[in-house]
Amino acid sequence: MELLQKLTFYDLLGYTLPGTVLLELLQWNIQGGRLRLCYSTSHWVFLIAFGYLTGIIISELAERAIRRGKRICRKLFDMPVLIERTCDECGITLEQLAHKLKSNDMLTKDVTEFKELNSYMGWIYALVQCDPQSRIHNYSTAALLYKNMVPVSLTALVCGFWIRSIPEVIAASLGVIAFSMRYSKFSRKKNGYALYWFMSDKYQKTSEKNSSSANSDS
């Protein structure tokens, strides 16, 4: 039940809100700056449902754009991979991370650079969600929300130029900057928290707890 509540809040805030805002934004511009909020119940249900679907599409497009942008930046500017940057921010060395992975039977070979471990970041992020006391859901929801609001702000910026609305252009420009900065901030917090949790004894305690629960059930 607790996980279901987290997922519901995660979906509602991270997907539905940006999707609904985008639909209302498009309607507002199509109708020449007139926004109607006195909808019937069926209209609100329809709006929220399509807002959720729109939010998923926004999220997927934004994620693909971010990944492609990061690949291009790494090639042009020799930027570090995600796990290397996260370890550097947390003060964790390559040897410490490799030792932790080996001690938990997640790594069986010797590594010489962070690029060989970058795929493990997804596993680490998945593992931290097994801890019911983890705050990773808060950071994930915030990062998802701000990431999805960036394309919404960009759409508002285009619409503002299209209808020649200076206030909308200014508000949308500020939105792009603010949401981009907030997404970057909470994305780093999410990755840093996941890595810190994995490197600490919290991962071992959670693993032992899950193992004992499985043995008792059997």
SESEPA-299987 format. One record per residue: residue number from 1; residue in three letters; x, y, z of N, C-alpha, C in turn. Coordinates in nm, 4 decimals. Example, Ala and Ser with C-alpha at 12.3 -4.5 7.8 and 13.67 -1.06 7.14 Angstrom:
# residues 2
1, ALA, 1.3190, -0.5690, 0.7800, 1.2300, -0.4500, 0.7800, 1.3200, -0.3300, 0.7800 .
2, SER, 1.2850, -0.2250, 0.7080, 1.3670, -0.1060, 0.7140, 1.2900, 0.0030, 0.7870 .
***
This chain:
# residues 218
1, MET, 0.0827, -0.1205, 0.0000, 0.0000, 0.0000, 0.0000, 0.0862, 0.1257, 0.0000 .
2, GLU, 0.1960, 0.1223, 0.0785, 0.2853, 0.2377, 0.0852, 0.3501, 0.2646, -0.0505 .
3, LEU, 0.3913, 0.1544, -0.1176, 0.4522, 0.1703, -0.2497, 0.3505, 0.2232, -0.3495 .
4, LEU, 0.2259, 0.1752, -0.3417, 0.1210, 0.2219, -0.4312, 0.0954, 0.3704, -0.4137 .
5, GLN, 0.0969, 0.4180, -0.2888, 0.0774, 0.5602, -0.2626, 0.1912, 0.6428, -0.3214 .
6, LYS, 0.3133, 0.5930, -0.3093, 0.4283, 0.6637, -0.3659, 0.4186, 0.6708, -0.5165 .
7, LEU, 0.3796, 0.5592, -0.5788, 0.3692, 0.5570, -0.7240, 0.2572, 0.6485, -0.7716 .
8, THR, 0.1477, 0.6521, -0.6987, 0.0367, 0.7383, -0.7368, 0.0784, 0.8851, -0.7310 .
9, PHE, 0.1437, 0.9238, -0.6245, 0.1917, 1.0613, -0.6128, 0.2975, 1.0900, -0.7185 .
10, TYR, 0.3840, 0.9934, -0.7440, 0.4894, 1.0054, -0.8449, 0.4289, 1.0309, -0.9820 .
11, ASP, 0.3266, 0.9509, -1.0184, 0.2620, 0.9666, -1.1491, 0.1847, 1.0973, -1.1579 .
12, LEU, 0.1101, 1.1273, -1.0503, 0.0254, 1.2460, -1.0523, 0.1074, 1.3727, -1.0677 .
13, LEU, 0.2139, 1.3825, -0.9921, 0.2943, 1.5043, -0.9932, 0.3927, 1.5064, -1.1101 .
14, GLY, 0.4566, 1.3949, -1.1371, 0.5628, 1.3920, -1.2377, 0.5138, 1.3879, -1.3815 .
15, TYR, 0.4009, 1.3216, -1.4046, 0.3497, 1.3071, -1.5414, 0.2237, 1.3905, -1.5669 .
16, THR, 0.1264, 1.3754, -1.4780, -0.0042, 1.4371, -1.5034, 0.0021, 1.5894, -1.5010 .
17, LEU, 0.0740, 1.6464, -1.4050, 0.0799, 1.7923, -1.3948, 0.1419, 1.8575, -1.5182 .
18, PRO, 0.2610, 1.8152, -1.5640, 0.3167, 1.8759, -1.6857, 0.2297, 1.8518, -1.8091 .
19, GLY, 0.1734, 1.7303, -1.8200, 0.0887, 1.7013, -1.9358, -0.0366, 1.7864, -1.9386 .
20, THR, -0.0995, 1.8037, -1.8219, -0.2200, 1.8862, -1.8129, -0.1888, 2.0327, -1.8406 .
21, VAL, -0.0770, 2.0791, -1.7865, -0.0359, 2.2185, -1.8113, -0.0128, 2.2410, -1.9600 .
22, LEU, 0.0499, 2.1450, -2.0277, 0.0751, 2.1595, -2.1715, -0.0545, 2.1643, -2.2511 .
23, LEU, -0.1505, 2.0777, -2.2181, -0.2786, 2.0784, -2.2884, -0.3527, 2.2095, -2.2681 .
24, GLU, -0.3535, 2.2585, -2.1450, -0.4196, 2.3855, -2.1165, -0.3459, 2.5017, -2.1834 .
25, LEU, -0.2147, 2.4907, -2.1896, -0.1352, 2.5950, -2.2552, -0.1683, 2.6040, -2.4037 .
26, LEU, -0.1779, 2.4894, -2.4690, -0.2113, 2.4873, -2.6109, -0.3524, 2.5410, -2.6341 .
27, GLN, -0.4444, 2.5012, -2.5461, -0.5806, 2.5511, -2.5590, -0.5859, 2.7022, -2.5386 .
28, TRP, -0.5103, 2.7514, -2.4430, -0.5082, 2.8941, -2.4131, -0.4573, 2.9741, -2.5330 .
29, ASN, -0.3543, 2.9233, -2.5989, -0.3007, 2.9938, -2.7155, -0.3914, 2.9813, -2.8373 .
30, ILE, -0.4533, 2.8657, -2.8542, -0.5443, 2.8476, -2.9680, -0.6659, 2.9383, -2.9561 .
31, GLN, -0.7145, 2.9568, -2.8331, -0.8330, 3.0403, -2.8103, -0.7982, 3.1875, -2.7912 .
32, GLY, -0.6759, 3.2234, -2.8214, -0.6388, 3.3643, -2.8168, -0.6252, 3.4211, -2.6779 .
33, GLY, -0.5761, 3.3434, -2.5842, -0.5520, 3.3943, -2.4490, -0.6705, 3.3840, -2.3566 .
34, ARG, -0.7693, 3.3036, -2.3924, -0.8865, 3.2854, -2.3056, -0.8815, 3.1451, -2.2456 .
35, LEU, -0.8826, 3.1390, -2.1138, -0.8737, 3.0121, -2.0431, -1.0009, 2.9894, -1.9628 .
36, ARG, -1.0604, 2.8716, -1.9831, -1.1837, 2.8381, -1.9127, -1.1567, 2.7258, -1.8140 .
37, LEU, -1.1859, 2.7491, -1.6870, -1.1611, 2.6493, -1.5842, -1.2887, 2.5864, -1.5299 .
38, CYS, -1.4035, 2.6387, -1.5676, -1.5312, 2.5853, -1.5184, -1.5734, 2.4673, -1.6059 .
39, TYR, -1.5047, 2.3563, -1.5912, -1.5327, 2.2372, -1.6708, -1.6265, 2.1447, -1.5945 .
40, SER, -1.6898, 2.0560, -1.6696, -1.7708, 1.9522, -1.6075, -1.6796, 1.8428, -1.5515 .
41, THR, -1.7381, 1.7556, -1.4712, -1.6598, 1.6466, -1.4120, -1.6005, 1.5559, -1.5180 .
42, SER, -1.6798, 1.5237, -1.6194, -1.6312, 1.4367, -1.7269, -1.5160, 1.5014, -1.8025 .
43, HIS, -1.5206, 1.6333, -1.8188, -1.4128, 1.7027, -1.8877, -1.2841, 1.6980, -1.8058 .
44, TRP, -1.2960, 1.7138, -1.6745, -1.1786, 1.7071, -1.5890, -1.1169, 1.5683, -1.5921 .
45, VAL, -1.2007, 1.4640, -1.5917, -1.1504, 1.3263, -1.6006, -1.0771, 1.3055, -1.7323 .
46, PHE, -1.1376, 1.3552, -1.8395, -1.0756, 1.3451, -1.9719, -0.9438, 1.4211, -1.9750 .
47, LEU, -0.9414, 1.5401, -1.9173, -0.8216, 1.6235, -1.9173, -0.7083, 1.5586, -1.8373 .
48, ILE, -0.7413, 1.5044, -1.7197, -0.6388, 1.4412, -1.6364, -0.5845, 1.3150, -1.7030 .
49, ALA, -0.6757, 1.2358, -1.7632, -0.6316, 1.1127, -1.8293, -0.5385, 1.1432, -1.9464 .
50, PHE, -0.5765, 1.2368, -2.0302, -0.4918, 1.2734, -2.1439, -0.3688, 1.3509, -2.0977 .
51, GLY, -0.3819, 1.4219, -1.9867, -0.2652, 1.4892, -1.9306, -0.1603, 1.3891, -1.8871 .
52, TYR, -0.2055, 1.2782, -1.8281, -0.1127, 1.1731, -1.7862, -0.0423, 1.1117, -1.9065 .
53, LEU, -0.1189, 1.0795, -2.0111, -0.0591, 1.0224, -2.1322, 0.0356, 1.1214, -2.1994 .
54, THR, -0.0053, 1.2473, -2.2031, 0.0808, 1.3507, -2.2605, 0.2093, 1.3653, -2.1799 .
55, GLY, 0.1980, 1.3555, -2.0471, 0.3153, 1.3638, -1.9613, 0.4143, 1.2521, -1.9876 .
56, ILE, 0.3646, 1.1319, -2.0135, 0.4527, 1.0190, -2.0452, 0.5273, 1.0452, -2.1754 .
57, ILE, 0.4557, 1.0973, -2.2753, 0.5195, 1.1279, -2.4042, 0.6253, 1.2362, -2.3865 .
58, ILE, 0.5910, 1.3396, -2.3096, 0.6871, 1.4467, -2.2824, 0.8124, 1.3917, -2.2163 .
59, SER, 0.7921, 1.3041, -2.1175, 0.9043, 1.2486, -2.0428, 0.9961, 1.1662, -2.1317 .
60, GLU, 0.9373, 1.0836, -2.2187, 1.0181, 1.0001, -2.3076, 1.0975, 1.0850, -2.4066 .
61, LEU, 1.0334, 1.1852, -2.4637, 1.1034, 1.2729, -2.5581, 1.2145, 1.3507, -2.4887 .
62, ALA, 1.1864, 1.3992, -2.3679, 1.2875, 1.4742, -2.2931, 1.4052, 1.3850, -2.2560 .
63, GLU, 1.3767, 1.2612, -2.2154, 1.4830, 1.1683, -2.1775, 1.5731, 1.1366, -2.2966 .
64, ARG, 1.5122, 1.1150, -2.4122, 1.5912, 1.0873, -2.5331, 1.6760, 1.2077, -2.5713 .
65, ALA, 1.6195, 1.3261, -2.5602, 1.6943, 1.4474, -2.5929, 1.8114, 1.4670, -2.4977 .
66, ILE, 1.7894, 1.4399, -2.3688, 1.8964, 1.4546, -2.2693, 2.0081, 1.3548, -2.2957 .
67, ARG, 1.9725, 1.2309, -2.3235, 2.0740, 1.1288, -2.3496, 2.1555, 1.1621, -2.4732 .
68, ARG, 2.0875, 1.2037, -2.5784, 2.1596, 1.2396, -2.7009, 2.2487, 1.3608, -2.6770 .
69, GLY, 2.1967, 1.4585, -2.6025, 2.2770, 1.5766, -2.5727, 2.4004, 1.5433, -2.4913 .
70, LYS, 2.3862, 1.4522, -2.3941, 2.5006, 1.4126, -2.3122, 2.6044, 1.3380, -2.3956 .
71, ARG, 2.5587, 1.2523, -2.4872, 2.6538, 1.1802, -2.5727, 2.7319, 1.2767, -2.6604 .
72, ILE, 2.6623, 1.3765, -2.7137, 2.7298, 1.4746, -2.7979, 2.8304, 1.5556, -2.7163 .
73, CYS, 2.7897, 1.5964, -2.5950, 2.8796, 1.6748, -2.5097, 3.0023, 1.5944, -2.4685 .
74, ARG, 2.9833, 1.4647, -2.4415, 3.0978, 1.3827, -2.4032, 3.1972, 1.3690, -2.5174 .
75, LYS, 3.1444, 1.3629, -2.6405, 3.2333, 1.3515, -2.7557, 3.3052, 1.4824, -2.7848 .
76, LEU, 3.2342, 1.5927, -2.7708, 3.2932, 1.7230, -2.8041, 3.3839, 1.7758, -2.6943 .
77, PHE, 3.3433, 1.7572, -2.5686, 3.4154, 1.8188, -2.4576, 3.4790, 1.7182, -2.3619 .
78, ASP, 3.4760, 1.5895, -2.3969, 3.5356, 1.4846, -2.3143, 3.4815, 1.4904, -2.1715 .
79, MET, 3.3490, 1.4968, -2.1591, 3.2854, 1.5027, -2.0281, 3.2845, 1.3642, -1.9631 .
80, PRO, 3.2911, 1.3586, -1.8294, 3.2889, 1.2288, -1.7606, 3.1520, 1.1631, -1.7692 .
81, VAL, 3.1504, 1.0306, -1.7579, 3.0236, 0.9585, -1.7582, 2.9510, 0.9838, -1.6259 .
82, LEU, 2.8248, 0.9425, -1.6194, 2.7399, 0.9733, -1.5041, 2.7978, 0.9216, -1.3736 .
83, ILE, 2.8380, 0.7961, -1.3721, 2.8840, 0.7386, -1.2454, 3.0165, 0.7995, -1.2006 .
84, GLU, 3.0987, 0.8411, -1.2961, 3.2250, 0.9067, -1.2598, 3.1983, 1.0436, -1.1978 .
85, ARG, 3.1067, 1.1188, -1.2575, 3.0737, 1.2510, -1.2042, 3.0091, 1.2397, -1.0663 .
86, THR, 2.9215, 1.1397, -1.0501, 2.8547, 1.1207, -0.9213, 2.9537, 1.0794, -0.8134 .
87, CYS, 3.0448, 0.9891, -0.8474, 3.1464, 0.9469, -0.7506, 3.2364, 1.0633, -0.7118 .
88, ASP, 3.2696, 1.1467, -0.8080, 3.3550, 1.2614, -0.7798, 3.2860, 1.3586, -0.6842 .
89, GLU, 3.1553, 1.3790, -0.7028, 3.0802, 1.4684, -0.6156, 3.0652, 1.4098, -0.4754 .
90, CYS, 3.0625, 1.2761, -0.4642, 3.0458, 1.2102, -0.3339, 3.1789, 1.1750, -0.2691 .
91, GLY, 3.2900, 1.2004, -0.3379, 3.4204, 1.1674, -0.2823, 3.4496, 1.0190, -0.2796 .
92, ILE, 3.3985, 0.9449, -0.3783, 3.4176, 0.7999, -0.3852, 3.5133, 0.7686, -0.5003 .
93, THR, 3.6118, 0.6850, -0.4743, 3.7094, 0.6512, -0.5764, 3.6634, 0.5304, -0.6581 .
94, LEU, 3.7292, 0.5097, -0.7699, 3.6985, 0.3950, -0.8550, 3.7235, 0.2642, -0.7804 .
95, GLU, 3.8316, 0.2600, -0.7044, 3.8669, 0.1387, -0.6310, 3.7628, 0.1068, -0.5243 .
96, GLN, 3.7123, 0.2089, -0.4557, 3.6110, 0.1864, -0.3517, 3.4806, 0.1328, -0.4116 .
97, LEU, 3.4384, 0.1900, -0.5226, 3.3146, 0.1448, -0.5868, 3.3303, 0.0032, -0.6402 .
98, ALA, 3.4422, -0.0248, -0.7052, 3.4662, -0.1587, -0.7588, 3.4707, -0.2631, -0.6479 .
99, HIS, 3.5339, -0.2277, -0.5348, 3.5403, -0.3198, -0.4209, 3.4005, -0.3481, -0.3652 .
100, LYS, 3.3166, -0.2460, -0.3564, 3.1805, -0.2636, -0.3058, 3.0991, -0.3531, -0.3987 .
101, LEU, 3.1149, -0.3345, -0.5283, 3.0429, -0.4173, -0.6249, 3.0893, -0.5614, -0.6189 .
102, LYS, 3.2203, -0.5806, -0.6055, 3.2736, -0.7167, -0.5967, 3.2304, -0.7860, -0.4692 .
103, SER, 3.2284, -0.7134, -0.3582, 3.1908, -0.7730, -0.2297, 3.0448, -0.8166, -0.2270 .
104, ASN, 2.9637, -0.7613, -0.3171, 2.8221, -0.7995, -0.3259, 2.7935, -0.8846, -0.4490 .
105, ASP, 2.9019, -0.9426, -0.5053, 2.8905, -1.0346, -0.6197, 2.8230, -0.9705, -0.7404 .
106, MET, 2.8411, -0.8411, -0.7550, 2.7862, -0.7705, -0.8711, 2.8921, -0.7456, -0.9777 .
107, LEU, 3.0166, -0.7671, -0.9436, 3.1276, -0.7435, -1.0358, 3.2298, -0.8549, -1.0185 .
108, THR, 3.2708, -0.9148, -1.1298, 3.3631, -1.0286, -1.1229, 3.4954, -1.0018, -1.1941 .
109, LYS, 3.5130, -0.8842, -1.2496, 3.6361, -0.8538, -1.3230, 3.6990, -0.7270, -1.2679 .
110, ASP, 3.8261, -0.7094, -1.2999, 3.8969, -0.5884, -1.2613, 3.8665, -0.4770, -1.3605 .
111, VAL, 3.8512, -0.3545, -1.3103, 3.8212, -0.2398, -1.3951, 3.9303, -0.1349, -1.3785 .
112, THR, 3.9494, -0.0572, -1.4834, 4.0539, 0.0459, -1.4813, 3.9978, 0.1854, -1.5036 .
113, GLU, 3.8699, 0.1967, -1.5434, 3.8108, 0.3274, -1.5646, 3.6611, 0.3224, -1.5361 .
114, PHE, 3.6041, 0.4405, -1.5108, 3.4628, 0.4495, -1.4713, 3.3680, 0.4075, -1.5834 .
115, LYS, 3.4116, 0.4201, -1.7091, 3.3224, 0.3868, -1.8202, 3.2751, 0.2421, -1.8133 .
116, GLU, 3.3593, 0.1549, -1.7556, 3.3234, 0.0142, -1.7447, 3.2167, -0.0106, -1.6386 .
117, LEU, 3.1945, 0.0870, -1.5518, 3.0977, 0.0723, -1.4432, 2.9729, 0.1567, -1.4626 .
118, ASN, 2.9638, 0.2311, -1.5710, 2.8526, 0.3258, -1.5871, 2.7165, 0.2561, -1.5908 .
119, SER, 2.7134, 0.1335, -1.6445, 2.5860, 0.0620, -1.6530, 2.5334, 0.0213, -1.5161 .
120, TYR, 2.6206, 0.0192, -1.4136, 2.5781, -0.0212, -1.2793, 2.4975, 0.0871, -1.2088 .
121, MET, 2.5010, 0.2102, -1.2599, 2.4271, 0.3179, -1.1947, 2.2776, 0.2894, -1.1940 .
122, GLY, 2.2289, 0.2301, -1.3007, 2.0870, 0.1941, -1.3061, 2.0518, 0.0874, -1.2038 .
123, TRP, 2.1414, -0.0104, -1.1840, 2.1190, -0.1143, -1.0835, 2.1183, -0.0552, -0.9437 .
124, ILE, 2.2132, 0.0340, -0.9179, 2.2218, 0.0964, -0.7858, 2.0947, 0.1762, -0.7565 .
125, TYR, 2.0464, 0.2488, -0.8562, 1.9233, 0.3275, -0.8388, 1.8030, 0.2370, -0.8125 .
126, ALA, 1.8006, 0.1201, -0.8778, 1.6909, 0.0257, -0.8559, 1.6974, -0.0353, -0.7159 .
127, LEU, 1.8186, -0.0627, -0.6678, 1.8355, -0.1245, -0.5364, 1.7908, -0.0323, -0.4227 .
128, VAL, 1.8179, 0.0978, -0.4371, 1.7869, 0.1901, -0.3280, 1.6366, 0.2007, -0.3056 .
129, GLN, 1.5583, 0.1695, -0.4075, 1.4130, 0.1767, -0.3934, 1.3578, 0.0627, -0.3082 .
130, CYS, 1.4410, -0.0377, -0.2799, 1.3967, -0.1474, -0.1932, 1.3914, -0.1053, -0.0468 .
131, ASP, 1.4565, 0.0056, -0.0159, 1.4597, 0.0537, 0.1220, 1.3374, 0.1415, 0.1478 .
132, PRO, 1.2425, 0.0971, 0.2314, 1.1204, 0.1768, 0.2554, 1.1482, 0.3102, 0.3237 .
133, GLN, 1.2634, 0.3205, 0.3898, 1.2979, 0.4441, 0.4599, 1.3785, 0.5397, 0.3709 .
134, SER, 1.3998, 0.5008, 0.2485, 1.4794, 0.5834, 0.1580, 1.4005, 0.7073, 0.1141 .
135, ARG, 1.4744, 0.8165, 0.0909, 1.4126, 0.9399, 0.0414, 1.4294, 0.9550, -0.1087 .
136, ILE, 1.4676, 0.8469, -0.1758, 1.4965, 0.8550, -0.3185, 1.3723, 0.8929, -0.3983 .
137, HIS, 1.2528, 0.8544, -0.3481, 1.1295, 0.8860, -0.4205, 1.1054, 1.0371, -0.4254 .
138, ASN, 1.1431, 1.1079, -0.3204, 1.1257, 1.2531, -0.3183, 1.2123, 1.3188, -0.4246 .
139, TYR, 1.3390, 1.2781, -0.4315, 1.4299, 1.3350, -0.5304, 1.3893, 1.2943, -0.6730 .
140, SER, 1.3450, 1.1693, -0.6879, 1.3047, 1.1213, -0.8208, 1.1832, 1.1963, -0.8729 .
141, THR, 1.0848, 1.2161, -0.7855, 0.9635, 1.2872, -0.8257, 0.9947, 1.4306, -0.8650 .
142, ALA, 1.0799, 1.4970, -0.7852, 1.1168, 1.6353, -0.8155, 1.1932, 1.6437, -0.9475 .
143, ALA, 1.2894, 1.5514, -0.9677, 1.3670, 1.5522, -1.0920, 1.2774, 1.5261, -1.2124 .
144, LEU, 1.1840, 1.4314, -1.1989, 1.0923, 1.4008, -1.3091, 1.0036, 1.5203, -1.3418 .
145, LEU, 0.9495, 1.5839, -1.2379, 0.8614, 1.6986, -1.2588, 0.9339, 1.8114, -1.3309 .
146, TYR, 1.0518, 1.8489, -1.2818, 1.1242, 1.9609, -1.3413, 1.1733, 1.9274, -1.4823 .
147, LYS, 1.2119, 1.8022, -1.5032, 1.2543, 1.7616, -1.6377, 1.1400, 1.7760, -1.7374 .
148, ASN, 1.0191, 1.7330, -1.6981, 0.9049, 1.7397, -1.7889, 0.8531, 1.8816, -1.8084 .
149, MET, 0.8787, 1.9696, -1.7107, 0.8329, 2.1072, -1.7248, 0.9212, 2.1885, -1.8204 .
150, VAL, 1.0435, 2.1405, -1.8463, 1.1303, 2.2114, -1.9420, 1.0704, 2.2106, -2.0823 .
151, PRO, 1.0289, 2.0947, -2.1388, 0.9631, 2.0981, -2.2703, 0.8340, 2.1788, -2.2712 .
152, VAL, 0.7606, 2.1746, -2.1597, 0.6379, 2.2552, -2.1515, 0.6714, 2.4036, -2.1617 .
153, SER, 0.7770, 2.4450, -2.0935, 0.8198, 2.5856, -2.0995, 0.8700, 2.6212, -2.2385 .
154, LEU, 0.9391, 2.5286, -2.3031, 0.9854, 2.5530, -2.4403, 0.8674, 2.5685, -2.5366 .
155, THR, 0.7648, 2.4863, -2.5157, 0.6440, 2.4992, -2.5979, 0.5773, 2.6344, -2.5751 .
156, ALA, 0.5719, 2.6768, -2.4499, 0.5158, 2.8087, -2.4183, 0.5978, 2.9196, -2.4827 .
157, LEU, 0.7285, 2.9017, -2.4876, 0.8161, 3.0009, -2.5506, 0.7880, 3.0119, -2.6993 .
158, VAL, 0.7722, 2.8977, -2.7655, 0.7400, 2.8980, -2.9091, 0.6041, 2.9612, -2.9339 .
159, CYS, 0.5061, 2.9246, -2.8505, 0.3720, 2.9827, -2.8648, 0.3753, 3.1338, -2.8422 .
160, GLY, 0.4579, 3.1771, -2.7465, 0.4685, 3.3203, -2.7197, 0.5225, 3.3968, -2.8386 .
161, PHE, 0.6243, 3.3406, -2.9035, 0.6769, 3.4042, -3.0247, 0.5748, 3.3993, -3.1378 .
162, TRP, 0.4988, 3.2896, -3.1429, 0.4026, 3.2716, -3.2521, 0.2894, 3.3749, -3.2445 .
163, ILE, 0.2388, 3.3985, -3.1228, 0.1288, 3.4953, -3.1084, 0.1808, 3.6341, -3.0691 .
164, ARG, 0.3153, 3.6456, -3.0631, 0.3796, 3.7740, -3.0319, 0.3348, 3.8290, -2.8961 .
165, SER, 0.3427, 3.7425, -2.7980, 0.3069, 3.7822, -2.6612, 0.4346, 3.7955, -2.5793 .
166, ILE, 0.4743, 3.9178, -2.5519, 0.5982, 3.9410, -2.4769, 0.5913, 3.8843, -2.3357 .
167, PRO, 0.4809, 3.9036, -2.2616, 0.4744, 3.8443, -2.1262, 0.4912, 3.6924, -2.1276 .
168, GLU, 0.4295, 3.6268, -2.2254, 0.4425, 3.4810, -2.2326, 0.5848, 3.4404, -2.2672 .
169, VAL, 0.6512, 3.5146, -2.3534, 0.7900, 3.4854, -2.3898, 0.8808, 3.4999, -2.2683 .
170, ILE, 0.8603, 3.6063, -2.1925, 0.9433, 3.6291, -2.0733, 0.9193, 3.5196, -1.9685 .
171, ALA, 0.7917, 3.4898, -1.9422, 0.7585, 3.3879, -1.8421, 0.8114, 3.2508, -1.8844 .
172, ALA, 0.7969, 3.2185, -2.0133, 0.8438, 3.0894, -2.0632, 0.9962, 3.0804, -2.0576 .
173, SER, 1.0646, 3.1883, -2.0902, 1.2115, 3.1898, -2.0849, 1.2607, 3.1670, -1.9430 .
174, LEU, 1.1973, 3.2348, -1.8481, 1.2336, 3.2141, -1.7076, 1.2026, 3.0717, -1.6632 .
175, GLY, 1.0932, 3.0168, -1.7155, 1.0575, 2.8796, -1.6827, 1.1606, 2.7798, -1.7334 .
176, VAL, 1.2078, 2.7990, -1.8556, 1.3091, 2.7096, -1.9120, 1.4354, 2.7113, -1.8261 .
177, ILE, 1.4784, 2.8299, -1.7888, 1.6002, 2.8433, -1.7081, 1.5814, 2.7824, -1.5689 .
178, ALA, 1.4705, 2.8187, -1.5038, 1.4471, 2.7735, -1.3659, 1.4275, 2.6227, -1.3596 .
179, PHE, 1.3444, 2.5674, -1.4477, 1.3181, 2.4237, -1.4440, 1.4418, 2.3437, -1.4834 .
180, SER, 1.5215, 2.3948, -1.5755, 1.6457, 2.3260, -1.6133, 1.7420, 2.3198, -1.4947 .
181, MET, 1.7534, 2.4300, -1.4235, 1.8423, 2.4333, -1.3079, 1.7915, 2.3413, -1.1972 .
182, ARG, 1.6619, 2.3409, -1.1744, 1.6050, 2.2549, -1.0704, 1.6180, 2.1074, -1.1075 .
183, TYR, 1.5984, 2.0764, -1.2358, 1.6153, 1.9373, -1.2789, 1.7589, 1.8912, -1.2576 .
184, SER, 1.8545, 1.9749, -1.2961, 1.9949, 1.9403, -1.2782, 2.0273, 1.9190, -1.1300 .
185, LYS, 1.9733, 2.0053, -1.0459, 2.0000, 1.9964, -0.9020, 1.9458, 1.8675, -0.8424 .
186, PHE, 1.8192, 1.8359, -0.8682, 1.7582, 1.7187, -0.8079, 1.8038, 1.5899, -0.8745 .
187, SER, 1.8454, 1.5971, -0.9994, 1.9012, 1.4792, -1.0644, 2.0331, 1.4406, -0.9996 .
188, ARG, 2.1154, 1.5410, -0.9689, 2.2412, 1.5134, -0.8992, 2.2141, 1.4615, -0.7586 .
189, LYS, 2.1139, 1.5188, -0.6910, 2.0796, 1.4709, -0.5568, 2.0325, 1.3253, -0.5616 .
190, LYS, 1.9513, 1.2926, -0.6596, 1.9007, 1.1560, -0.6725, 2.0150, 1.0571, -0.6940 .
191, ASN, 2.1030, 1.0878, -0.7869, 2.2147, 0.9983, -0.8161, 2.3119, 0.9899, -0.6992 .
192, GLY, 2.3398, 1.1052, -0.6375, 2.4304, 1.1059, -0.5237, 2.3750, 1.0292, -0.4059 .
193, TYR, 2.2467, 1.0455, -0.3781, 2.1838, 0.9745, -0.2666, 2.1870, 0.8240, -0.2913 .
194, ALA, 2.1551, 0.7821, -0.4152, 2.1549, 0.6392, -0.4478, 2.2941, 0.5790, -0.4302 .
195, LEU, 2.3954, 0.6491, -0.4765, 2.5312, 0.5973, -0.4646, 2.5776, 0.5960, -0.3196 .
196, TYR, 2.5467, 0.7020, -0.2454, 2.5824, 0.7070, -0.1034, 2.5143, 0.5948, -0.0265 .
197, TRP, 2.3876, 0.5703, -0.0557, 2.3133, 0.4626, 0.0106, 2.3763, 0.3279, -0.0190 .
198, PHE, 2.4168, 0.3073, -0.1425, 2.4756, 0.1794, -0.1806, 2.6109, 0.1578, -0.1135 .
199, MET, 2.6895, 0.2639, -0.1033, 2.8226, 0.2513, -0.0441, 2.8170, 0.2396, 0.1079 .
200, SER, 2.7093, 0.2826, 0.1700, 2.6982, 0.2770, 0.3166, 2.6488, 0.1400, 0.3596 .
201, ASP, 2.6347, 0.1217, 0.4910, 2.5874, -0.0062, 0.5431, 2.4368, -0.0223, 0.5294 .
202, LYS, 2.3686, 0.0815, 0.4793, 2.2232, 0.0714, 0.4626, 2.1871, -0.0354, 0.3599 .
203, TYR, 2.2698, -0.0469, 0.2536, 2.2431, -0.1471, 0.1503, 2.2548, -0.2877, 0.2080 .
204, GLN, 2.3578, -0.3091, 0.2907, 2.3787, -0.4404, 0.3502, 2.2640, -0.4765, 0.4433 .
205, LYS, 2.2185, -0.3769, 0.5232, 2.1091, -0.4032, 0.6171, 1.9792, -0.4344, 0.5425 .
206, THR, 1.9529, -0.3591, 0.4351, 1.8309, -0.3826, 0.3576, 1.8353, -0.5185, 0.2901 .
207, SER, 1.9533, -0.5565, 0.2383, 1.9688, -0.6860, 0.1724, 1.9461, -0.7993, 0.2709 .
208, GLU, 2.0036, -0.7857, 0.3921, 1.9863, -0.8889, 0.4934, 1.8409, -0.8989, 0.5376 .
209, LYS, 1.7733, -0.7842, 0.5470, 1.6325, -0.7830, 0.5866, 1.5454, -0.8514, 0.4819 .
210, ASN, 1.5706, -0.8212, 0.3538, 1.4934, -0.8848, 0.2463, 1.5202, -1.0347, 0.2409 .
211, SER, 1.6458, -1.0718, 0.2669, 1.6818, -1.2141, 0.2638, 1.6135, -1.2895, 0.3766 .
212, SER, 1.6125, -1.2299, 0.4958, 1.5478, -1.2965, 0.6094, 1.3969, -1.3054, 0.5907 .
213, SER, 1.3394, -1.2048, 0.5284, 1.1950, -1.2062, 0.5013, 1.1607, -1.3159, 0.4030 .
214, ALA, 1.2463, -1.3328, 0.3017, 1.2232, -1.4371, 0.2023, 1.2351, -1.5767, 0.2647 .
215, ASN, 1.3316, -1.5926, 0.3561, 1.3494, -1.7214, 0.4218, 1.2319, -1.7541, 0.5135 .
216, SER, 1.1816, -1.6526, 0.5831, 1.0673, -1.6752, 0.6726, 0.9415, -1.7093, 0.5950 .
217, ASP, 0.9245, -1.6479, 0.4759, 0.8076, -1.6786, 0.3944, 0.8115, -1.8211, 0.3409 .
218, SER, 0.9349, -1.8657, 0.3097, 0.9473, -2.0007, 0.2573, 0.9383, -2.1062, 0.3700 .
***
